[in-house]
Amino acid sequence: MNRDILEGNWKQLKGKVKETWGDLTDDDLDVIAGKRDQLAGRLQERYGMAKDAAEAQIEEFTKRHGAIARPW
């Protein structure tokens, strides 16, 4: 994973993440800061989903948002 690309795109992704998972707060997004594992953990907490379900949703999100979300 190229961390620089992900962190560089995080500002663009934040809005898309918020649209997709509206229960995430701005504080959550600041903590996540472009880290996939942090996003998965927050989805598990906020939505009560299993880790594999959170990972599946993140994978779908990545596919849907193409280059902006790569290499997430």
Secondary structure as UniProt FT lines:
FT   HELIX           3..20
FT   TURN            22..23
FT   HELIX           26..32
FT   TURN            33..34
FT   HELIX           36..47
FT   HELIX           51..64
FT   HELIX           66..69
FT   TURN            70..71
//
